[in-house]
Amino acid sequence: MNEKILAIEDDEIISRFLKIAITSKGYTFYRAKDGISGIDTARTEKPDVILLDLGLPDIDGIEVLHQLLSFSSSPIIVISARTKEHEKVEALDQGADDYLTKPFNVGELLARIRVVLRRQKSIDTKDSFEFGELKVDYEKRRVTRRTEDIHFTPIEYRLLLLLIEYQGKVLTHSFIQQKIWGYESSDEYQSLRVFMASIRRKIEDDSVNPKYILTEIGVGYRFLDEWCET
């Protein structure tokens, strides 16, 4: 096992705890004490997973998240003492893959690391997907609509790929959460709704009459399998 884990964490005690837990499972561990050094380490070491504390001494964690996403496709698990739900939703909405609140159980942390690593390895290897005016180039991780590039955050992109994989089938909220995050949240699917609303704004002309993603009220979502020109 050669996967590299980078922890951007200023707390010495938590950092030692993370190092022991992560190296005990055969991962290579890197640690950065602040946001600037964390960004630099991510550039040079190209970690397979990044653990990001939001309460850093030099830069707010959300800004670090933005900068990481500008050049890295590595999964990012936010680890923070911030417990307010809107802060969790903000981090996920901005592109984090998962969120763990301090104090946390080491078993849960390792499980979530395994989930994001598996997810990275199982990305579809087909060349492309085309439906209506939408095209997804899997190799380039590029989404276009009417030949125009559409920017997706990493988690939005994975949600889109999941819906495409099961095109025509209704996917429940809980199924989507298990596939994308590896567990069900306790926020009544609010985080999932935020992501789906963002995806729709990017690909649909009219959310009332969708051509791509249909809401099955109270159940989940379905990627349509019949294209309507009107």
WOCORPE-V106843 format. One record per backbone hydrogen bond with DSSP energy under -0.5 kcal/mol. CO is the residue of the C=O (numbers start at 1). NH is the residue of the N-H. E is the energy in kcal/mol with one decimal. If there is no record, write none. Layout:
{{CO/NH/E} {CO/NH/E}}
This chain:
{{3/28/-2.6} {4/48/-2.2} {4/49/-1.6} {5/7/-0.5} {5/30/-2.7} {6/8/-0.6} {6/51/-3.5} {7/9/-1.0} {7/32/-2.6} {8/53/-2.3} {11/15/-2.2} {12/16/-2.3} {13/17/-2.2} {14/18/-2.8} {15/19/-2.5} {16/20/-2.3} {17/21/-2.2} {18/22/-2.8} {19/23/-2.5} {20/24/-1.5} {22/25/-1.1} {22/27/-1.5} {23/26/-1.8} {28/5/-3.3} {30/7/-2.8} {32/9/-2.0} {34/38/-1.7} {35/39/-2.4} {36/40/-2.2} {37/41/-2.6} {38/42/-2.3} {39/43/-1.8} {40/44/-2.1} {41/45/-3.0} {42/46/-1.2} {48/75/-0.8} {49/6/-2.6} {50/52/-0.6} {50/77/-3.0} {51/8/-3.4} {51/53/-0.5} {52/79/-2.9} {54/56/-1.4} {54/61/-2.4} {60/63/-0.7} {60/64/-1.8} {61/65/-2.5} {62/66/-2.2} {63/67/-2.2} {64/68/-2.7} {65/69/-2.3} {66/70/-0.9} {68/71/-1.3} {68/72/-2.4} {75/50/-2.6} {75/77/-0.5} {76/78/-0.6} {76/97/-2.8} {76/98/-1.3} {77/52/-2.5} {78/80/-0.5} {78/100/-3.3} {79/54/-0.5} {80/102/-2.4} {84/87/-0.9} {84/88/-1.5} {85/89/-2.6} {86/90/-2.2} {87/91/-2.2} {88/92/-2.4} {89/93/-3.1} {90/94/-2.1} {91/96/-2.4} {92/95/-1.1} {98/78/-2.6} {100/80/-2.1} {105/109/-2.2} {106/110/-2.5} {107/111/-2.0} {108/112/-2.2} {109/113/-2.0} {110/114/-2.3} {111/115/-2.0} {112/116/-2.1} {113/117/-2.1} {114/118/-2.5} {115/119/-2.3} {116/120/-1.9} {117/121/-1.8} {118/122/-1.3} {120/123/-0.9} {127/138/-1.3} {127/139/-0.8} {129/136/-2.9} {131/134/-2.3} {133/146/-2.0} {134/131/-2.6} {135/144/-2.8} {136/129/-2.1} {136/138/-0.8} {137/141/-1.0} {137/142/-2.0} {142/137/-3.2} {143/150/-2.9} {144/135/-2.7} {145/148/-1.9} {148/145/-2.4} {150/143/-0.6} {153/157/-2.5} {154/158/-1.9} {155/159/-2.1} {156/160/-2.4} {157/161/-2.3} {158/162/-2.3} {159/163/-2.4} {160/164/-2.3} {161/165/-2.5} {162/166/-1.5} {164/167/-1.8} {166/169/-2.6} {169/223/-0.5} {170/172/-0.6} {171/221/-2.3} {172/176/-2.5} {173/177/-2.3} {174/178/-2.3} {175/179/-2.2} {176/180/-2.7} {177/181/-2.5} {177/182/-1.3} {177/183/-1.0} {187/190/-1.3} {189/193/-2.3} {190/194/-2.1} {191/195/-1.9} {192/196/-2.6} {193/197/-2.4} {194/198/-1.8} {195/199/-2.4} {196/200/-2.4} {197/201/-2.0} {198/202/-1.1} {199/202/-0.5} {199/203/-1.4} {200/204/-2.8} {206/209/-0.6} {207/210/-0.6} {212/214/-0.5} {212/224/-3.1} {214/216/-0.6} {214/222/-2.2} {215/217/-1.0} {216/219/-2.8} {216/220/-2.2} {219/173/-2.1} {220/216/-2.5} {221/171/-3.2} {222/214/-3.3} {222/224/-0.7} {223/168/-2.6} {227/229/-0.5}}
